[in-house]
Amino acid sequence: MSHGPRTGSLKHSLLRAEGGAVGGLIGAVVVALLFFFEGALHLHQPLAVPSALTSAWFGGVDGSSGAASGLGADVITLFRFLVYTLVHLLTFAAVGASAALVLAGSRFWESVGAGAIYGGAVCTLLLYLVGRLADTPVALDVLGLRRVLLANMLAGAFIGIALYVAEHGDDGNVTG
């Protein structure tokens, strides 16, 4: 039984990176659910946010670029949603794994706070840069900076929790 943070080994680093990636995946799901419910409650269209983002990425969410209609358009739409979802999940997992390299909170709330700041800053900056480099509207244009930043900070808090658990999980007192 360990009596403190495990440090120094490659195995330790990989466990932290794995914990961060898991936290990133959880955060990605939380962000997706937040915007799903926001779309459902405020816009009366649960998929309004992913539709807008997918449309920005692919130039039209419904697949009706003139070449496809009916079932073909539906298949294209489903494919676009699946690709966007996969990129969303992988991005948050990568941010979580990278957080393992730079965050080392020794207390539970330090890890949560540092994760929230890191996740909020890194995810929002990545989203902005990718959108600008690809010359497409980004979620900041669709949702606004405040909503995106808060959602990304919440995802980052889950990353911080996962990193803390990866670091201290075998101590018997996860939140101590």
N, C-alpha and C positions, 0 to 999 in steps of 0.2 A: 504494500500500500504506500502510495506516495504522500509526502507531507508538504508539498508545494508544487509550484509550476515545474513541469518537465522542460528542460532547456538543453540546447547544445547539439543535439544529434540530428542527423538527416531524418530519422524516423519521426522525431518530434516535429520537425519542420513540415514534413508531409502530412502528419496528423492535423496540424494547425491549418495547413492549406486545404485539406479535405473538409475540416470543420467550417472554414470560411466559405468554401464552395457550397456546402450544404446550406449554410446560413443565407448565402446569396440566392440559392434556389427558393428557399422559403420566402425570402424578401420579394423575389420576382412574382411569386404566386400572390403574396399579399398586395403588391402594387396592382397586379392585374385585377384582383377582386375588388380593390378600392375603386378603380375606374369602371369596372363592370357595374357596381352598385351605384356609382355616381351617374352613369349613363341611364341606368334603369330608373332611378329616383328623380333626377332633375331633367333629363331629356326624354324620358319615356322610351328610350331605345338602349337596351343593355349593351349592345355592341357598337354604340356610337363612337366611343373613343378608339377602340382598336380599328374600326372601319376608317376613321379619319387618318390614323397613323399609317395603316396599310395602304390607303389611297395615296398618301404623301410619298411613301416608299416606292410603290409600284405604278403610280399614275392612273389610278382608278380602281376602286375596290371591287366593283362588280364584274370585272372581266369583260366588260362590254367595250372593248377597244375597236369594235367594228368587225373583228375576225371571229368572235365567238358569241353565241346566243344560247338561250335555254340551258340545257344540261351542261353544255360546254362552259358557259359562263359560270355556272355554279361550281364546277370542278376547279376552274381557275381561281375563283374566290376562295374556296376551301384550301387550295394549295397555298395561296398567298397568306392566309391566316396562319396556316401551319408553319410556314417559313418564318413569318414575323414572330410567332410564339417561340419557336426554337431559338432564334437570334436573341429574343428578350431573355429567355432562361439562361442561355450560355453567357450572355453579357453579365448578368447579375452573378452567376457562378464565378466567372473570371474576376469580377470586382471583389467578391468574397475571398477568393484564393489569394488575390494580391494584397488584400487587407492583412492577411496572415504575415506578410513580410514586413509591414510597417507599424502595425498596432500591437502593443504589448501591455494592455491594461492588467494590473495585478488584482484589482478588485472588480466585483461584478458591475457596479454602476459606472466605473471608469471604462470598462469594456463596452458597455451599452452606449455611453455617450460618445466615446471615440468612434465606435462603429457608425453611429448616426451621423456624425460630422463627416467622416470619411465617405460613407455611402452617399450621403446627400451631395457632397461636393463632386466626387468622382463620377457617379452615375449621371448627374446633371450636366457636368462638363463634357463627358463622353457623348451624351445625347446631342448636345449643342454642336460639338465639333463634327460629328459624323453627318449631322443634318446640313451643316454649312459646307462641308467638303463635297457632299453629294449634291449640293445645290437644290435641296428639297426642304419643304416646310418641316419643322420638327415639332415634337410634343410641346415645346415651350410656346410655339405659335398657336397650337390647338388648345392647350390647357392653361397656359400661363405659368410663369416661373414659380409662383408661390405653391401651387398645387403639385407641380412636378418635384420641387425641392422637398416639400414635406413628405410626399410619398417615398422619395428616394431616401430621406432620412429615416423613415420608418423601416425601410428595407435594410438600411445600414445598421439599425439597432438590432435587427435579427442576426445580421452578420456578427456584430459584437457579442451577442449572446452565444452564438455557435462557437466563436473563437474562445470565449471564456470556458464553455463546457469542454471543448477540445483540450484546453490547457489544464483545467481543474476537475474534470468529470470524475476521476477516480479518487478524489479526496474525500468523497462522502458528503461534502457540504458544498453543493454547486453554487449557491448564492452567498456564501460566506465571505 
